[in-house]
């Protein structure tokens, strides 16, 4: 069993049987809510990935959640929060003896297939953050029949891999506990080094040839590292090395 061991993350939780999307609802209520408020739903009717893509969220089978954050940091630093979330999910799974890999910047994989996606959205004015919404979707107990044919080569669930039902509440609590520790390092000490170490040591990309897709532009390179800023370091043709910001890009294997 696992108990919530946090000061503020998940101390206020809204639970929904069904909702359009936890991120959307979180954006509606964020102004009036305390930092660390969590929304979690059994089902999302219109779950969202990045760039408005659909995120399948079948009833009772996953963890479909959003965390409302109000970090007093430069809005430029918000992209880092996605990595903090990925590191927390990795650690929570690891606590339950489930080994995963982090696919920079926003996915967690098992056996090379996506079991978790993170969608971080921000509202800011000038140099002030109003709020950040970190949405985390985890395919916990989805069966093969829950995964559409066209996603079968890139998505799976923990249950499918482990061949047993996983305790969603235990995983949920673990994620909140691990996230608070990592997030406190970020806001109190301006340190993301532990999360970066986790993302590097368990990276699905480092050492691999990848395609970086930004709109219509596709570039091929080799992922070398994740730097201390949380950027992906990529070597392109001719030995040119560049730091890639997460932004609106997608990364695929070759
Ligand atoms: P990517 O990281 O691949 O660029 P996103 O983070 O935007 O993609 O996530 C949306 C995409 O993930 C969808 O277009 C679909 O291919 C895939 N997808 C949708 N629902 C799920 C799910 N529950 N689990 C894994 N992958 C999913």
Boltz pocket constraint, residues with backbone or C-beta under 6 A from the ligand:
constraints:
  - pocket:
      binder: B
      contacts: [[A, 48], [A, 49], [A, 50], [A, 51], [A, 53], [A, 54], [A, 55], [A, 56], [A, 57], [A, 106], [A, 107], [A, 114], [A, 115], [A, 116], [A, 117], [A, 118], [A, 137], [A, 139], [A, 151], [A, 154], [A, 155], [A, 156], [A, 249], [A, 250], [A, 251]]
      max_distance: 6.0
